[in-house]
Amino acid sequence: YLSFFFFFLSFFFFLFSSFLFFSFFLFFFFFLSFFLLSFFSFFFFFFFFLFFFLFFFFFFSFFFSLLFFFFLFLFFF
């Protein structure tokens, strides 16, 4: 039962992290499109910040999901 609980916890954490990832991506995309019209010179800065933030968020979510699956594997065997 505890192994199934850890499995569902990791799965829901992965779903929640992907949902947060897509929500932040949409929010920053609209923010970028809004500021693109007035501040065209800061376009590369915003794009770099967006890529940096999304990469780190996706990397940490993937790392925590792998950590949960590793603990699940240790609990099974």
MODELLER restraints for C-alpha pairs under 7 A, 6 or more apart:
rsr = mdl.restraints
at = mdl.atoms
rsr.add(forms.Gaussian(group=physical.xy_distance, feature=features.Distance(at['CA:3:A'], at['CA:72:A']), mean=6.31, stdev=0.5))
rsr.add(forms.Gaussian(group=physical.xy_distance, feature=features.Distance(at['CA:3:A'], at['CA:75:A']), mean=6.75, stdev=0.5))
rsr.add(forms.Gaussian(group=physical.xy_distance, feature=features.Distance(at['CA:3:A'], at['CA:76:A']), mean=6.96, stdev=0.5))
rsr.add(forms.Gaussian(group=physical.xy_distance, feature=features.Distance(at['CA:6:A'], at['CA:72:A']), mean=6.37, stdev=0.5))
rsr.add(forms.Gaussian(group=physical.xy_distance, feature=features.Distance(at['CA:7:A'], at['CA:72:A']), mean=6.67, stdev=0.5))
rsr.add(forms.Gaussian(group=physical.xy_distance, feature=features.Distance(at['CA:10:A'], at['CA:65:A']), mean=5.81, stdev=0.5))
rsr.add(forms.Gaussian(group=physical.xy_distance, feature=features.Distance(at['CA:10:A'], at['CA:68:A']), mean=5.54, stdev=0.5))
rsr.add(forms.Gaussian(group=physical.xy_distance, feature=features.Distance(at['CA:10:A'], at['CA:69:A']), mean=6.93, stdev=0.5))
rsr.add(forms.Gaussian(group=physical.xy_distance, feature=features.Distance(at['CA:14:A'], at['CA:61:A']), mean=6.76, stdev=0.5))
rsr.add(forms.Gaussian(group=physical.xy_distance, feature=features.Distance(at['CA:14:A'], at['CA:65:A']), mean=6.02, stdev=0.5))
rsr.add(forms.Gaussian(group=physical.xy_distance, feature=features.Distance(at['CA:17:A'], at['CA:61:A']), mean=5.81, stdev=0.5))
rsr.add(forms.Gaussian(group=physical.xy_distance, feature=features.Distance(at['CA:21:A'], at['CA:57:A']), mean=6.94, stdev=0.5))
rsr.add(forms.Gaussian(group=physical.xy_distance, feature=features.Distance(at['CA:21:A'], at['CA:58:A']), mean=6.83, stdev=0.5))
rsr.add(forms.Gaussian(group=physical.xy_distance, feature=features.Distance(at['CA:28:A'], at['CA:50:A']), mean=6.85, stdev=0.5))
rsr.add(forms.Gaussian(group=physical.xy_distance, feature=features.Distance(at['CA:32:A'], at['CA:46:A']), mean=6.72, stdev=0.5))
rsr.add(forms.Gaussian(group=physical.xy_distance, feature=features.Distance(at['CA:36:A'], at['CA:43:A']), mean=6.27, stdev=0.5))
